[in-house]
Every structure is written in structure tokens, then in C-alpha cells.
Amino acid sequence: MRTAVHSRRTAETSVEVRLDLDGTGRYEVSTGVGFFDHMMEQLSRHSLIDLTLRCKGDLHIDSHHTVEDCGLAVGSALAQALGDRRGIERFGHAYAPMDEALTRVAIDISGRPQLVWRTAFSQARLGDMDTELFEHWFASFAQTAGLTLHVETLYGRNNHHIAESAFKALARALRAAVAIDPRKAGEIPSTKGTLGGVASLTQPAA
């Protein structure tokens, strides 16, 4: 069973995550940030990863801590559910069009966190979420999940569509990368013999 339950509690947020890598894309998301909830629902639905995400954060300040800590918590849960990564495809990539916008995402579940972010927004906010927090969420998620993650929006005008295409592309790339390769089901897909080391990484500062 490739499942995980993870909690993250600080003076700023309280986050609870449950996920199942072999699910059907069922979700229950409640963070208090409406647009962010919508993106996390897209991530679950299109990756087929069942996701429960609940967060109570200091939204009277802004949504920064909520979005960041949700990224850290979901990434940690993903790493936990993957275990030693035995038998996974490891690599995944996807293009996701959303009307006039198109984003490409490539993933390596390498244990070496790295984000390359080539996506930009022309407005400061979408609903109740600062658009600068999208990059921050992707970076936090990659950090604790142990992902090498490349995100590039090739073109697009509508900011909602740009954001949604990025999360949908991530979802489809994750779906491919976490899948079990039936020809290598008992092996770790690395000449090193390990894809670990995630637990020793330093988390991004708040």
C-alpha cells in the first residue's frame, strides 16, 4: 500500500495530509485559500493520487505560510508513500494545455531537490492568492518530496489558465513518474542502488 499520513504543526500553521499514490483522484481539500484549493484539487484529480489536505493557517497575515507549509507537507507525504522508490518509473513529463496557455513539466524522483521555474504572471493576485506563491509552492513541494522539477509555461495570456496548466502538467508528470514499471518492479531505478537522502535535506525558511 503506497499511502501516507503526515502532519506538520508550527506556530503559523497546522497541516494534515493523507494520500494514496494508487488512488483514483479523489480529493478533500480545505486550506482557507480558495484558488489554492482549486489547484490542489486539479493536482489530485489528474494525477490519480487520492489527497486529503486540511490546513489552518495565519490567514489574518496573508496566505504565504499556508501555501508554503502545504507544499512542504504534501511533499513529505509523497516521499513517505514512495518509500525506497523500488520499481517506480522515476521520470515523468507532460504538456498540459489550458485554452490559450501551455505548460510543460518534467520530473525526476531523484532525491535531489531542484526547481527550475520558467512561468510568469502578469497580475499580482488570483482570487485570494498571491501569484508569487505558485513558485514558492512548487519549490517547497520539490524540496521535501526529493524531486528534480522543471516547470515552463511556453505561452499563455490568462493568468488563471497559466496557473491551472502548470498544476495539471505537474499532475500528469507525477502520475507517470510514480507508476510501477512491471519489468523492474523489484528494483530501485538507479545505478547507485538508492534514491533516498530526502530526510536529511534542509527545509526552506519561512
C-alpha positions as CSV (number, residue, x, y, z in Angstrom):
1,M,0.0,0.0,0.0
2,R,1.7,3.2,-1.2
3,T,-0.1,5.5,1.3
4,A,1.0,8.1,3.8
5,V,-0.3,10.3,6.6
6,H,1.7,13.3,7.5
7,S,1.2,16.2,9.9
8,R,3.0,19.5,10.1
9,R,2.4,21.9,13.0
10,T,4.1,25.2,13.6
11,A,3.2,28.5,15.3
12,E,1.9,29.6,11.9
13,T,0.0,26.6,10.5
14,S,-1.4,23.2,11.3
15,V,-1.5,20.9,8.2
16,E,-2.8,17.3,7.9
17,V,-2.2,15.3,4.7
18,R,-3.3,11.8,3.6
19,L,-2.5,10.5,0.2
20,D,-2.7,7.3,-1.8
21,L,-0.5,7.0,-4.9
22,D,-2.6,4.2,-6.3
23,G,-5.9,6.0,-5.9
24,T,-8.5,7.3,-8.4
25,G,-8.0,11.1,-8.0
26,R,-10.4,11.6,-5.1
27,Y,-9.8,14.7,-3.0
28,E,-10.9,16.6,0.1
29,V,-9.1,19.9,0.3
30,S,-9.6,22.8,2.7
31,T,-6.9,25.4,3.3
32,G,-8.8,28.6,3.6
33,V,-7.3,29.9,0.3
34,G,-9.9,29.2,-2.4
35,F,-7.8,29.4,-5.5
36,F,-5.1,27.3,-4.0
37,D,-7.7,24.7,-3.0
38,H,-8.8,24.6,-6.7
39,M,-5.2,24.0,-7.8
40,M,-4.7,21.1,-5.3
41,E,-7.9,19.6,-6.4
42,Q,-6.6,19.7,-10.0
43,L,-3.4,18.0,-8.8
44,S,-5.2,15.2,-7.2
45,R,-7.8,14.6,-10.0
46,H,-5.3,14.5,-12.8
47,S,-2.5,12.5,-11.1
48,L,-5.0,9.9,-9.8
49,I,-3.4,10.4,-6.3
50,D,-6.1,10.5,-3.7
51,L,-5.5,13.5,-1.5
52,T,-6.9,14.8,1.8
53,L,-5.4,18.2,2.7
54,R,-6.5,20.3,5.6
55,C,-4.7,23.4,6.8
56,K,-5.5,26.0,9.4
57,G,-3.1,28.9,9.0
58,D,-2.5,32.5,9.9
59,L,-4.5,33.9,7.1
60,H,-5.1,37.1,9.0
61,I,-1.5,37.9,8.0
62,D,-1.5,36.5,4.4
63,S,-1.5,33.1,2.6
64,H,2.3,32.8,2.5
65,H,2.7,30.4,5.4
66,T,-0.3,28.3,4.5
67,V,0.8,27.7,0.9
68,E,4.4,27.1,1.8
69,D,3.6,24.6,4.6
70,C,1.1,22.8,2.5
71,G,3.8,22.3,-0.1
72,L,6.2,21.0,2.5
73,A,3.6,18.7,4.0
74,V,2.3,17.2,0.7
75,G,5.9,16.7,-0.5
76,S,6.8,14.9,2.7
77,A,3.8,12.7,2.4
78,L,4.7,11.9,-1.2
79,A,8.2,10.9,-0.2
80,Q,6.8,8.8,2.7
81,A,4.4,7.0,0.3
82,L,7.1,6.3,-2.2
83,G,9.3,4.6,0.4
84,D,12.6,3.4,-1.2
85,R,11.2,4.1,-4.7
86,R,11.5,0.5,-5.6
87,G,10.0,-0.3,-9.0
88,I,8.9,3.2,-9.9
89,E,9.2,4.7,-13.4
90,R,11.1,7.6,-11.7
91,F,10.9,10.0,-14.7
92,G,7.8,11.7,-16.0
93,H,6.9,14.6,-18.2
94,A,3.7,16.1,-19.5
95,Y,2.3,19.0,-21.5
96,A,-0.9,20.5,-20.3
97,P,-2.9,23.0,-22.5
98,M,-5.5,25.2,-20.8
99,D,-7.2,27.1,-23.6
100,E,-4.5,29.5,-24.9
101,A,-1.9,28.5,-22.2
102,L,0.5,25.6,-22.5
103,T,2.9,24.4,-19.7
104,R,5.5,21.7,-19.8
105,V,6.6,19.8,-16.7
106,A,9.4,17.3,-16.4
107,I,10.2,15.3,-13.2
108,D,12.9,13.1,-11.9
109,I,12.2,11.5,-8.5
110,S,15.9,11.6,-7.8
111,G,16.2,12.5,-4.1
112,R,18.0,15.7,-5.3
113,P,15.6,18.6,-4.9
114,Q,15.8,21.2,-7.6
115,L,13.2,23.6,-9.1
116,V,13.6,25.3,-12.5
117,W,10.8,27.7,-12.8
118,R,10.0,29.5,-16.1
119,T,6.5,30.6,-15.5
120,A,5.4,34.2,-15.1
121,F,2.2,36.0,-14.3
122,S,1.0,39.5,-15.3
123,Q,-1.1,40.2,-12.2
124,A,-0.3,40.1,-8.5
125,R,-3.2,38.0,-7.3
126,L,-5.6,35.3,-8.5
127,G,-8.6,35.4,-6.2
128,D,-7.2,35.3,-2.7
129,M,-3.8,34.0,-3.6
130,D,-0.6,36.0,-4.5
131,T,0.7,34.7,-7.8
132,E,4.3,34.8,-6.5
133,L,3.3,32.0,-4.2
134,F,2.9,29.5,-7.0
135,E,6.7,29.3,-7.5
136,H,7.1,29.0,-3.7
137,W,4.7,26.1,-3.5
138,F,6.5,24.2,-6.3
139,A,9.8,24.8,-4.6
140,S,8.6,23.7,-1.2
141,F,6.9,20.6,-2.7
142,A,10.1,19.6,-4.6
143,Q,12.2,20.1,-1.6
144,T,10.5,17.6,0.7
145,A,9.4,15.2,-2.0
146,G,13.0,15.0,-3.3
147,L,12.2,16.0,-6.9
148,T,14.1,17.5,-9.7
149,L,11.3,19.5,-11.2
150,H,11.3,21.7,-14.3
151,V,8.2,23.9,-15.0
152,E,8.0,26.0,-18.1
153,T,5.0,27.8,-19.5
154,L,5.6,28.0,-23.2
155,Y,2.9,30.6,-23.8
156,G,-0.3,32.0,-22.4
157,R,-2.2,35.2,-21.6
158,N,-4.8,34.4,-19.0
159,N,-3.3,34.1,-15.5
160,H,-5.8,31.6,-14.3
161,H,-5.1,29.4,-17.3
162,I,-1.4,29.6,-16.8
163,A,-1.6,28.5,-13.2
164,E,-4.0,25.7,-13.9
165,S,-1.9,24.4,-16.8
166,A,1.1,24.2,-14.5
167,F,-0.7,22.2,-11.9
168,K,-2.3,19.9,-14.5
169,A,1.1,19.3,-16.1
170,L,2.6,18.5,-12.8
171,A,-0.2,16.1,-12.0
172,R,0.2,14.2,-15.3
173,A,4.0,14.1,-14.9
174,L,3.7,12.8,-11.4
175,R,1.2,10.1,-12.5
176,A,3.8,8.8,-14.9
177,A,6.8,9.1,-12.6
178,V,5.2,7.3,-9.6
179,A,3.8,4.4,-11.7
180,I,5.3,1.0,-11.2
181,D,7.3,-0.4,-14.1
182,P,6.2,-4.1,-14.3
183,R,9.6,-5.0,-15.8
184,K,11.5,-3.5,-12.8
185,A,9.0,-3.9,-10.0
186,G,11.6,-5.2,-7.5
187,E,14.4,-2.9,-8.3
188,I,15.4,0.7,-7.4
189,P,15.8,2.7,-10.7
190,S,19.3,4.0,-10.0
191,T,22.8,2.7,-10.6
192,K,23.5,3.9,-7.1
193,G,21.1,1.4,-5.7
194,T,19.3,4.2,-3.7
195,L,17.0,7.2,-4.3
196,G,17.0,8.2,-0.7
197,G,18.5,11.0,1.2
198,V,15.4,13.2,1.3
199,A,15.1,13.2,5.1
200,S,18.4,14.9,5.6
201,L,17.5,17.9,3.5
202,T,17.1,21.4,4.9
203,Q,13.6,22.8,4.5
204,P,13.2,26.2,3.0
205,A,13.0,29.0,5.6
206,A,9.6,30.6,6.3
